[in-house]
């Protein structure tokens, strides 16, 4: 596998030596074996078995049976030329009750075997500690991520166990994957486990607060007790879509739209990124939310500040931003648990943009604009670790039925996995292809991951879809 990208374009892109090409999964979405090997129940086991919660009634009970077929899967990865693989550990598989007082050694053995198999095939493991599958016992007995210090301490001890048992071979750690989803979709809109929404005005932000503190404490454990000896790195993976000001011929209206776009990004990304990198929430959130937004103590702020060794980031699409009618008219909105209502922003689309059947916009230039913006704010290298979901890259799985894209509501022919869209995404992150923007610092190349399963789409085989781009990278 070379470091070049010979996608369907007259110009190939040469990525720097050492740029880490990889792929990523999540435990609940691929493992199966939900009641085997001593595994405890997770909130997703309960949620997916609730009628009407998941499309087609899908569950992760079997998924792609990675629990039994991991050796076969690793061989496929090696045959594809993968050198880096990000996966998540199922918290309830190694701690069925959520607490380190009851360790399931069979679960430890499974992940040891998986890691050893990856290493034997020359694939470096990148491990996520939490990809939304909270032990059900923590939810039912302690209100899960609303449980304050109980869940924060439980996560820190779970992290400690993972560092101790796997850290001799795992050198890249992620504490949480997309805590935005756990907080907003799990406790605001109820679209994801645990499916809470009745107290969305407060629980959305309280769960986010505890997720951030859990992250900070886990990082503190690693840095104090493991990092110097194991010589690894640790961070968090955040997510955000880009918000472009909605075009307008009226300068005054466009200025309002620019402010709305900035406000949306501060709420969507800054909600988690600002505490992780700066130690506190954005001022706009404090002003808008008032007492509904929890506050960090001075000690908590210190623990959070700089609690990621890199910028881990997932991106899905782009939308136009403009002030909501309630924001323009200074009227209190009818609240439905949406952070967009709290930020006073309406998000719309463009019929000319490529879309999947899920309505996600594939707009590669939005990815670069978002990375440039974050780079300027935090002085981060834009080519530090970045995870890219294939909803903005690969037309496969159930993002589009029948392998087709939708453009402006009209179905079009499938674009091959090595075609225009992924090529443009790669151009958007290429460190020597700034596309006219020279403000981006050039740093050491890290990792681009293509995530292969989505939270509601378990059991999707993607070997064919991934083979083409990986064969050309």
N, C-alpha and C positions, 0 to 999 in steps of 0.2 A: 504494500500500500504506500503510494507516494504522497507527497504533501501538495500535490497540484489538484485543481478542480477543472476537469475538462468537460464542463456541462455544455448544453446546447447554446453556444455563443461563439461569435467569431474570435473572442479573446478569452483565453484561459487565465485563471487566477492562480498564482503560485503563493501558497501560504508559507509562513516562516517555518524553518526546521524546528521540530519539537511541538508544533501545534497539535493538540490532542483531540483527535476525532473519536467520538464515542457514541454510545446509545444508552438509553435509560428506561427503567421500568419501575413499577411499584409493587410491593408485596401482595396486597389484596387483589390487584388487577391481574396477576399472573400465577400466583402460587397454587391456589386450590388447597386441598388437604386441610380444609377449614376445621375439621374435628379430629384430626390425626396427629400423632406424635406429641400428645400432651398440650397442644395449642389451646389457649383460652379463646373465648368469644371476643370479638371486637364490635365497636359501634357500627361498623359497616356490615357485619353479619346480621345484626338486628335490623338496620335500616333497609338493606336490600331485600329482606324478606317481608317487609311491610308492603302490602299491595298498593300499587300506584306510585311508588317512590322511584323506581328505576325503569327505564325504557325496556319494553318487552319482558319485564319481570326478571331480567338478568340478575344473577348473583355471582359472587366469586367463590362459590363452593368448590368448583373444579377449575374454572378459568381455563388456562392452557396447560394445567397440570404440571407446572414447573416444579412443584414439590417432589414429584416422582421422576420427572424427565430432565432435571437440571443438567445432568451430564450430557445428554443429547443436545440440549439448548446451548451449552457452552461450546460444544464442538461446532455447532452451526455458526456461532459468533466467530470462532477461530477461522472457520472456512471462509467467512465473509471478510476477514482481515481486520476485525475489530481489535483494538489495543487497549481500550478503556471502556468499562461498563459500570454504569451507575445503577444500583438497585437499593431497595429499602429493606430494612429489617422489620418484621412484624413484631411490634412490642409484645402482644399477647402470646406469640409463639415461644418467647423465651421467659416472659414473666406473665403467666396466665391471669393473675389477679391484679397486675399492674405494679406490684411492689416487689422489691428485691429480696424480700423475706422468703419468697417461694420461687426458686430458679428451676426452670424446666431444662434439664440437661440434654434432653432429646432435641429441643429446639436449638440449643447452642451447637450441638453436633451437626445439625443440618446446615447452619450457616458456616461452620468451620469447613464442612465438606465442599460447599459451594465456593468459598473463598479459595480453598486449596486447588479446586478444579480450575478456577480462573487463572490462578498463578501458574499452574502447570501448563496451561495453554498460552502463556505469555500475555494475558489480559490483566490489566491493573484494575482492582476493584475500587470504586468510589461509592461510599455508603451513606445513605440517608437514614437517620434514626427514626424519623416520624413522617410518614406519608398518609396521615389522616386516620389510621386504624387504631384508635385509642382502645385499650382494654375495656370491655363492656363493664366490668366490675367497678372501674373508676367512675364511669358515667352514672351507673345506677346508685352507687353508694355515696359518691362525693360530688355529683354534678359535673364531672369531667373537667373541662377547661374553665368552668365557673368556680371550681373548687379551691381557688386561692393557693395558699402555701402547700396544701396537701398534694395537689397535682404537680406543682412546680418542683417540690422535693422528690416526688416519685419519678419524674422525668430525669432529674439530675442523677439519681441512683441507677436508673435504667441505662443512662448514658455511660456512667462509670463502669457498669458491668460490660458493656459493649467495648469500651476502650481497653479494658483489662483482658478480655477474651480474644479480641480480634485485632487489636492495634498493632501487633507485631507484623501483620501483613497488610493492614489497611492504613494508608497514609493520607487519604483524602476523606474528610468527614463533612457531612451536612447535618445540622441539627433538625431543621424543619423544612418541609417542602410546602411552599405557598401557604403560609399561615393566614393570608388574606382569605383563602377559600374556607379554611376551617372556621374562621371568625364570621365572615359575612354570609357564606352559603350554608354554614352549619348552624349558626345562631341568629342570623338576621332574616334571610329569606326562607330557610328551611329546605333548600334544594338538596343539601348534602347532609350526611350524618353529622350530628345526631338528630337533625331535622327540627331544631327549635326555631320558633319565630314569634311566639306570643309576647315576648318581652324584648323585642328586637331593638328598641330604642336604647337599651342599656346593655343587654347581654352581648350584642355584637362587639362592643368596645371592651367590655370586661373580659371576654374570652380572648380577644386579641392581646390585651394587657398581660394576661397570665401566660399566653404563648410566648410573648417576648421575654418575660422573666424566666420562663423555663429554658429558653434558648440561652440566655445570658448565664444562667447557673451551670448549664451543661458545658458551655465554652470555658467557664471558670474552672470547672473540674479538670477538663482536658489540659488547659494551660498550666495549671498548678501541679498536677500529678502525673501527666503522661507526655506532654508535648516535647519536652527536652530530651527524653529518652527515646521516644518513638519517632521523633523528627517528622511529624506530619503536619497537616494544616486543617483548620476547621472553620466553618462558616455556615451560612444559611442561604436557601434559595427563595427568592422573592419573585413575584409576578406582577406584570402591569401591561396593559394595552396603551398604545400611544393615542393622545388626543390632539388632533389638529384643529386649529381655530376654523370654524365653518366660514367658507368664503362669503364675502359680502361686498357689494359696490359702495356701500355706505361706510365711510371711515369710522364713524362713531360706533356703528354696530359691530364692525370688525374688531375694533378695540375691545368692546365688551366680550366678544367671542375669544379673543386672545387671553383675556383675564380668566374666562371660564375654563379654557384649556389648561392654563397654568394651575388653576384651583383644583381641577380634576386630577392632575398628575400629583399634586401635593397630597391629596387625600388617598389616591389609589396606591401610589408607590411610597410617598413620604410617610404614610401611616406606620409602615414597618421599617423602611430604610432609614429614616431620620433617627429613631431611637437606636438602631443598631450601629450607625456610624457617628451620630452626634450626641446621643444620650437622651433625647426628648422628642416629643411629638411636634409636628409643624405648628407654628403659631396660628395659622388659619384654622386648624382643627380645634385648637383650644378656644378660639374666639367663637366658632360656629357651634360647638357642642357644649361648652360650659361645663356644668357639673356632671353631665353624662359621660365625659371622658375622664377615666381614672388618671391620677397623677403619680409620677414616679417620685420616690424619696431620693434624697441626694445620693445615698449609697446605691440604690438601684440604678440611677442614672449613670453613676461611675462604672458600675458593673456592665451596663449595656454599651457604653460608648466604646467604639472600636472593637466590638465583639464579633468581627468576621475578618478572616485573613484574606478575603477576596470578595468580589462582587458576583454572587450567584443569582442568575436571573432567567426567568421563563417569560416568553412573549408569545402572544396569540394573534394579535391583530391591531387595527387602527380604526378610529371613529372620529367624526366631526363633533366638536364641542361648541355649545352656545349656552347662555344663561337660561335657566328654567323660567317659566312664566311667573312662578311664585317668587323667585329670586328678583326678577326685574321689578315686580310690583310690590316687593317687600311684604309678601303675604306668607304666613306660615303654611307649609305644604301639608297635604294629607299624608301622613307618614306610613310607609309600607315596609320599612326595614332596609331601604336602599341608601347606600352611602352617597349615591348621586343626588338624592334629594337633600341630604345633609350638606353637600357641597354646592347645591344650587345649580346643577349642570344637567342639561339634556344632551344625550349622545345620539347622533344619527349616522347614516351611512351614505355611500355614493353608489348609484346603480352601475357605474362603470367598473367598480372594483370586483375582483374575483371573490366568490363566496362559496362556502361549503353549505351542505344541507342544514348544518347547525346554525347557519347565519353568521359564521365567523369570517371576517374580511382578511384576505391574504394581500397585505400591503407592505412589501419588504422595506420601502423607504421609511416607513414609520418606525421600524425596528432601529434603523441607524439613528434617526432623529432622537429617539428616546435614549439610546446609549450615549450620544453626544451630550444631551442635556444632563444626564447623570454624571458623566465624566467631568463636565465643567463645574458641577456643583460640589462634587466630592473629591476631585483631583484623582479619580480612579482611572486606571487603564481600561479602555473599552474592551480590550481583548483578554481581560481576566475571565474566570470561568463564566460561561454563558450556557444555559440550557434552552433549547428551542423546541417547542412542541410542534409536531408535524401538521397541526391544523393550519399553520402558516407556511408549511414547507412541502409536505408530501400528500398528494391526493389519494389516500388509502384508508382502509378500515371503514368505520361507520361515520367518519366525518363527512363523507360523500357516499351515498348509496350507489351501487353499481359502478364504482370507480369513476364517477363523472364529477366535473366541477360545474358550478352554477355561476354564470356571469349575467348580472342584471336580471335575475329571475329566469333566464333561459339556460337550459342545459347545453353544455358543449362537450366536445370529445375529451376523453381523459388525457391529461398532460403527463407524460412519462415522468417517473421519479427523478430522472436526470435532466428534466426539461427546464423551461424558462423560470418557473416560480422558485425552485430551490436554488437555481443559479443566482437569481437576484437577491435572495436572502443571504447567500454566501458573500456576494458583493457588498451587501450592507454592513457586514461585520469584518470585511477584509481590512487588515491594518494598513495596507498600502494603497487602498482604493477609497480615499476620503470623499470622492465625488464632489470636489470643490470646497470641502470644509477642512481647513488645515488646523482647526483648533484642538483636534483630538490628540492627546499624548500617545506616543507609541511605547508600549511596554512589552514585557515578555509575553509570548503567546501561551494561552492555557488550553481551554477545552471548549469544543462545540458538541453538545449532545443532542441527538434527535430522540425525543421521547416517543415510545412506541405504543402506549395504550392510554386511553383517557378514562376519567373516573366512572363514566357510565357505560363504557364499552369494553367489557372484559371478554377475553377469549378471542382476540383478533390476531391472526397470524400475519406477520409482516415481512417474512423473509424475501418474498419477491419484490416488495416495494423498496426495501432497503438495499438490496443487492446492487441495483444500478448505480446509485450515488456512491456507495462505498467502494465499488469497483473502480471508480474514477477519481477518488480522492488521494 
